[in-house]
């Protein structure tokens, strides 16, 4: 998936990846896609729930080794 912006949160544990994502998404324009890189396994549950709460669109997850790529479209 092609993202407009990539945010690297590898090495950070919950809730930091979500908090950094929340800050970054505020800087983005509606319709842009954010790719979040994380190695926190909790992200697989945290990000879909966060998107549901905030109205942003959860586009999916890709895993490459230890790295989890989360794709979110700003509402």
PENORPE-V251479 format. One record per pair of residues at least 12 apart in sequence whose ideal C-beta (glycine too) atoms are under 7 Angstrom apart, sorted by the first residue. I is the first residue (numbers start at 1). GAP is how many residues later the second one is. If there is no record, write none. Layout:
# PENORPE-V251479
I & GAP
I & GAP
This chain:
# PENORPE-V251479
1 & 58
1 & 70
3 & 30
3 & 31
3 & 32
3 & 68
4 & 28
4 & 29
5 & 19
5 & 23
5 & 27
5 & 29
6 & 29
6 & 31
7 & 13
7 & 14
7 & 17
7 & 27
7 & 29
7 & 30
8 & 29
9 & 27
9 & 28
9 & 29
10 & 27
10 & 28
10 & 29
10 & 57
11 & 28
12 & 28
13 & 27
14 & 26
14 & 28
14 & 32
17 & 19
17 & 21
17 & 23
17 & 26
18 & 28
18 & 29
18 & 32
21 & 13
21 & 15
25 & 31
25 & 47
25 & 49
28 & 46
29 & 45
30 & 44
30 & 45
31 & 42
31 & 43
32 & 42
33 & 26
33 & 38
33 & 40
34 & 38
34 & 40
35 & 34
35 & 36
36 & 34
36 & 36
37 & 30
37 & 32
38 & 30
38 & 32
39 & 27
39 & 28
39 & 29
43 & 25
43 & 27
44 & 17
44 & 24
47 & 23
47 & 25
51 & 21
55 & 20
56 & 16
56 & 17
56 & 18
56 & 19
57 & 15
57 & 16
57 & 18
58 & 14
59 & 12
59 & 13
59 & 14
